[in-house]
Amino acid sequence: MRVASVVSTKGGVGKTTVAANLGGLLADAGLRVLLLDLDSQPTLSSYYALSHEAIAGMYEFIALNLTDPAQIISTTAVVGLDLILSNDDQGRLSTLLLHAPDGRLRLRNLLDAFRPSYDLLLIDTQGACSVLLEMAILASDLALSPITPEMLAARELRRGTLKLLSELEPFRRMGIAPPPLRLLLNQVNSIRVDTRMIIRGLRETFTGTTNISVLDTVIPDRVAYLNAASLGLPVHRIETRQSRERRSPSALETMQALAIELFPEWHKAISSVSRRAEAQ
């Protein structure tokens, strides 16, 4: 089972949208995907309609070490896409984990219960520095950080997310290395000159860096993503073809390219989504 977390210490960069749509596309590719909503503001938990809602969620999973699928795993309307709901609206988990001996490693130690049942665990995280975010990163073998092409977001990346990763470096002594970080340019309006300058600067900054890279895939600022969220559907089912008015790829092509870039081992399965989406 691969474990990927969608992370950023800045809110409003589109973490939940990316997690929901990436999970939906991979499920449509025939993979078994489990979403874990670690955000106390449970946007991901309400993105998709549920065909079955579990009696418990992420609080019982993390606080009580409850791993029984029948009690904590909800089933979404997207076949192959399951969810552990966020149910810690009062933020009790952060306090608990700060005082627990295994706090930052709690999630990592619980994952073996799910490995036989899923191909991918995809974690949506809080948009701020927290012990929950650190726990998610240390449990992951890949971290994906959406970044909007604006100067404040670029500064927060260095001040927040990159600083947090550097603070987790001491865990290497325990044999737990922070995962590679992949930066995803999100909500991009390629017409603006300042946008192109910021994107070029980001790519130049991380060229040759071993553990941090900017993905080739760029997610444009498109209404299709808002429409998909309103309908509770993966965006690749909403926009399957490139618009005549726009030069950028369709949402299907964009999400497919992102999934292949992150998980090249599933290239064949992901490529088959094109034919399925067009047949719908």
Helices and strands as residue ranges (DSSP letters): E 2-6, H 15-28, E 33-37, G 44-46, E 50-52, H 58-63, H 69-72, E 74-76, E 81-84, H 92-99, G 103-105, H 106-110, G 111-113, E 120-124, H 131-139, E 142-147, H 151-156, I 157-162, H 163-167, G 169-174, E 181-188, H 193-206, E 212-220, H 223-231, H 235-238, H 251-262, G 264-266, H 267-279
